[in-house]
Amino acid sequence: MQILTQPLNELLQQVATRTDKQANKPEVESTVAAIIDNVRQNGDAALRDYSQQFDKVALTDFQIPQAAIEMAYENADQELIDALNLAKRNIISYHKKEIQNGFVDAEQPGVVRGEKIMPLAAVGLYVPGGTAAYPSSILMNVIPAKLAGVNKIVMVTPPQADGVAQSVLVAAKIAGIDEVYQVGGAQAIAALAYGTQTIPRVDKITGPGNIFVAVAKKQVFGQVDIDMIAGPSEIGVIADEGATAAQVAADLLSQAEHDKLARPMLVTPSLTFAKQVSAEIDEQLVTLPRRNIASASVENEGFIAVVDNIDDAFTLMNAISPEHLEVELADAMSYLNQIQNAGSVFLGYNASEPVGDYVAGPNHILPTGGTARFFSPLGVSDFVKRIQFVDYTRSALAKEVKAITTLARVEGLEGHARAVESRFSENGVSSK
């Protein structure tokens, strides 16, 4: 793994900004736009054509029958069910603390102001197919939506020649998804955004996918809401010689095996430790089943940066703004205030990132590509909307007429001023 030893200012310039290799591909943008337009115009017929063309599966019915989902659950290994149920309990216990309440403010005489929190009516979840079918992600997307009060949750996932992965159907059952459809790719995003004869239109689309799915989500944003434009996975680790090199290497590889474009990063004040971790990575790669993917990630995207001290390590990692950040230092909790930008933080020697992927409870749908500077993990607040309200008595409005009309006329909006003044004229019409 590449070891960087430049001064901090040079490291900041070299590694802080990542160009998303999935972005700015005009040929993908135009292909996706054509797919979306076709689905808008032709609905289910377009979906059937794309299923045959891209997935090599001929479908007559898109919806997976509830009986098939129940059968998958009944035939599932009990260890899988127990693991998913443990994850579900922990996700619920964490995310229920995010539930928001509206408020009513009546502190000013004659004025009532407030906000009500309303759940979105319908949400669509995209679940990748094939080797990227992750049942844990189903729970992470669905449970916060359920806690928010979303009435209808539908799932789309690419059709497979031998059927949708049974683990995905089991997770759909445990999560409480209402409907499951065998549709994938940009066409599935278009179907959720605009609706077809079979697939209902939703208010928001969540869930990861390939470049075509990511671009489709970007193109339909505004027609519907989306969670984020997710890129390849990232893990950043801050560690010193108090950490175990073998464990740090294993944690870095846990994300490298996701994708050849995944980005494993270690920042440490010790060159000796950096060399130890690099050697451990090489050794562990030999027996890793997904070593071809992980090796490409380590070689092309990963790095170990050696800095002068721990403060510089946090400065560099805050600039990178990683999706996952492990702090493998003694008394790791004491460093929490130094973290400004990260999707999810794992403190101490035992909180390995996969703990968060599966059972800890905090969400694993996280901002990538440096967007943790301004995006947050998926949560209950992503599935609600806020509605404001005000109520004025006549006497309370009278106290503020002058300020309202002054501002309205400064902005050249005479109709605004007259609308308020009309409340105080004999015939309901402003005299000005």
N, C-alpha and C positions, 0 to 999 in steps of 0.2 A: 504494500500500500504506500502511496506517495507520502513522503514526510516533508513538510514545509517548515523552513526555519527562518524565513525573512522577518524583518522588523514588523511590528504590529501594523503600522500604516500601510505597508506593502501588502500584508495579508488581507487587510480590510479591502483594499482595491482588487485583490486577486479573487477572493472567494465570497465576498459578501453578497454580490449580485449574481443571481443565477438566471440565465436565459432559458426559458421554458422551451425545450426542444419540440414540444407539441404545438407551440403557438406559431402564428403567422405563416400558415401553409395555404396559399390561395387555392390550390387544387382541392384541398379538403373542404375549404369553405364553400366553394362552388358546388362540389358534389353533394354536400349536406343540404345546401339551400335547395337544390333540385329535388332531393328526397323529401324534404319538408313540404315543398309545394305540391308534389305528387300526392302525398298522404292527405293534405288539405283538400285537394280536388277529388280524389278517388277513394279515400277511406280504406275500408277493408280490402278492396281489390288490390290496392297498391301494397298493402301489408302482405298479402298472399304472394304477390310477385316477388317482393324483396326477400321473403322467407325462402322461396325456391332459389332465387339468384344467389343470395349471400350465405344462407344456412344450409342449403341443399335439403330442405325439409318441406314437403308438401302438406299444407294444413287446410283442413276444412273448418275446424273450430279452434279459435284462439284460446278460449278460456279453459283452464284446467279444472275438471269437475271437483267439487268438494269431496266426493267419495275417494278420488285418487289421493287427495291430500290426507284424508283420514287413514287410508291404507298405508301410506308412507310412514305415518306416525306409528301405527300399530306394529309395523314391521321393523321399526328402527331399533338399533342397539340401545339398550337402557343406559349405557354410559354416556352416549350422545345426548339423550333426553335429559339426564341428570345434569350434565355440564351446561346445556342450554338453559335449563331452569335455574341453576345457580347464577349464571350470568344475568338472566332476566331479573331475579330478585335484587341483585346488586345494582343493576342499571336503574330499576325502579326506585330503590332506596336513595340513590344519588340524585337522580333527576327530579324526583318529587319536591326536592328542596328548591328547585328553580321555578316552581309554579308561581305565577304573578297574580296579584289581585289589583283590581281597579281602585280608584279613590274618588271621594267626594269632598270638595273643599268649599266650606261655607263661612270662611273667616271674614270676608268682606260683607257688610250689611247689604242685603238685597241682591247679592250675587252668589250664584252657585256655579262652580266649575268642577269638572271631573273628567274621568277617563274610565272607559269600560274595556275589558279585555275579552276578545272574542276569538274562538278557535277558527282556523280555516275549515271550510266545509269538506274539502276532498284533497287528498295528497297522493301522489304517485311515486313509487319507489322503483328505481332501476337497479336490478341485480345482474351483474355480469354472469356469463355462462362459462362452460368448460372448466379449465383449471383455475379460473379466477372466481369461481362460485364460492363465496364466503358466507356461510349461514350466520356467523357472528354479526356481520354488518346488517343483516336484516333486523336483528334485535336493536342494534344501535340506532337505526333509522326510525323504526316503528314505535318503540316504547315512548320516546319523548313526545311523539305526535299523539299517542293515546293519552298520555298524561295531560297534554294541552287541551284535549277534548275534541280532537278531529273526528268527525262523524264517519268518514269513509276513507279507507286506505287500500289502494290497489297496487299490485306489484306486477312488473313486466320483467321478463327474463328471456334470453334468446332460446329458441327451440333447439333441441338436440335430437339427433337421429335415434338415439336410444332413450330418449325421454329426459326431462329436467331432473337434475341431481336430486336424489331422495333427501339428502341433508337439507337442501334448500326448502323443500316442501315441509319437512319437519319443523324447521325454524319458522316458516310462514304460519304454521298451525299454532306453535307456541306463542308467537308474537301477536297473533290475532288479526292477521291480514284478512280483509273482506273478500277480495277477488284476486286471482292470479292468472296472468295471460302470458302465452308463449309468443312474445314479440321482442326482438332485440334491435340493437343498433340505433342509428339516427331516426329510423322510421318509428321506433317505439317512443322516442322522445316527442316526435311530431304527433303521434296518436294521443299521448297524454296531454299535450298542450292544446290541441284543437278538437279532440274527440273524433271517433269514427262511429260507424253503425254498431260496433260491438264494444269498443273501449271507451269508457267515460272520460270526459274532459275533467282535469283537476286544476286546483289553484296553485299547487307547488309541486316541483319535481326534485327529489333528492336521490343520492346514490352515485357511486363512481362508475366509470366505464372507460372504453378506449378513446382514442382521439376523435373518432366520429361522434361518439356520444357526448364528449366534452364540448365539441364545437356546436353540436345540435342544441345542447342546453344553453350555450351562449347566444345562439341565434333566436331561440324562442323566449329568452328572458325579456320581460316586459309584457308579453302575452300571458305568461305565468311567472311565478317566482321560482327561483332555484336556490339550492343550498350554497354552492360554490362551484368554481371551475377547478376541479382537482387534477393535479399533475402527479408525477412519480413520487413515491414515498421517500421520506427523509428521516434520518436519525442523527442527532448531535449528542455527543457525550463530552462532558467536562470531567476529567479525572486526574488524579495525581498518583504518586507511587503507593499511596495507601489502598488503592483499588487493586483488584486481581486482574492481571493482563488477560488471562484466558476468558474470564467473564466479560470483560469489555469487548474483546474480539467477538465472542458469541453474540453479544447484543448488537454489534455493528452488522454482523452477518444476518441477523434476524430480519433486518430491513433490506439488505442487499439482495436477498433471495426473492424479493417481490418482483423485481423488474430490472432489466439491464440499465435503465435510466435512474434507478433509485440512488440516493445519495447518502452514504455512510460517512460520518465526520467525527473525528476525535480532536479535542483541543486539550493540551496538557502542558504544564510547565517543565516537564521532565523529558529530555531527549532519550534517556535510558528507557523510560517507560514506553515512549513512542516506539522504540525499536522492538521492545518485547511484544507489544500488541501487534505490530506488523508481522512479526514472525509467527505469532499465534494464529493470525488470520490465514496465513499461507498454509499452516498445518491443518487447521480445521476445514479449510476449503476442500481438501483431498477427499474427505468422507461425506461432504454435504451433498445430499441428493440433487439439489438444484444448483450445483457448483458452476455450471456453465453460465447461468443467469447471474449468480452472485459474483463470479469472477469478473464478468464484464462491468458490473456495477462498481466493484472495488477498484478495478484498473482505470476505468474511464471517468468515474464520477466521485469516487471517494478520496479522502485525504486525511492525514494527521498533521495538525498544526502545532508547533512547539512555540510557546510564548514565554515571556519573562516571569509572569506570576498569575495567580488565580484571577485577580481583578481584570487583567488583560484577556483572560479566557472568556469571562462573561461579556466583556466589551465586544469581542469578536463574534461570540455566539448570538448576542442580541442583534448584531448587524445582519447575521445570516437569517435569523428568525425561523428556526427549524420547525418542522411539523411535530416531531418528538424531541424532547430534550431530557437526557439523563444527567443527573448531578451525582457522580460517584465520588463523593468527598465525605470525610468525617464531619458529623453534625451538619448534614446537608440542608436541613430545614433552615438553618441560620442564613443560608444564601438566597432564600426565596425572594427577598426584596431586591436582589440584584438582577433578577430576571424580568426583562421588559417585554420581550417578544418570543413567544413560543406557543405552539398549539396545545400540547399537553406535556406536563413536567413530571418526571419520575425521580424521586429524591431518595438518596442513600444507596447502599450496596445491594439491597434485596429487591428494590422495585424495578425489576427488568421490564423493558417496554412491552413484551407480550402479555404481562399481567394486565396492562391497560387495554390491550387488544381484545381480551376475552372476558375477564371476570371482575375487575376492580369496580367497575360501575361508571366512571367518567367516560364520555363518548370517545370513540376512535374515528369518527368522521371529522377530520381536522384540516385546517388550511395548510397548503403546501406552496413550494416555490417562493418563499419569502413573504407570502400574503398573511402570515401570522402578525405582521405589523398592523393590520387593520381588520382581519377576519378573526372569528372566534370558532371554537368547536361547536358542532351541532348540539342543539339543546331545545328545551321546551319553548323558549322564546321564539324559535324559528318557525313555530307552527301556530302562532297567534297573530292577531292584528289588534291595534289600539284604536279606539274610537273616542274622540273628544266630545264633550258637551258643555254648554253654558246656558244659564238661565238668569235673566235680569228682571228685577222689578222696575217699574216706571221711574221711581225716585232714584234708584241706583244708576239707571241709564242717564238720567238728567244730569248727574254729576260729571259724566264723562262725554257729553255731547260735544263740548267745545274742543276737547282734545281729538276726538274722532274726526270731526269735520275739518279741523285744521290740517291734520295729516292727509285726509282724503283730497283736499283741494291743493295741497302742496304736490301731491302725486298726479294731479290733473284728472281726478276721478270724481266729478261733480255728482254723478248718480249715487255714489257711495254716501256722500255727505247728505244728499236729499233723502235717502232711504232712512237715515237716522232722524233727521229733522222732521220727517213726516209723522213721527210718533207724537210730536208736540204741537201740531197744527190742528185747527178745529175740524177741517174736512179731510185730514189724513194726507194732505199734499203739502210738500215743502213750499214755503212762500218765497224762497230765494231762487 
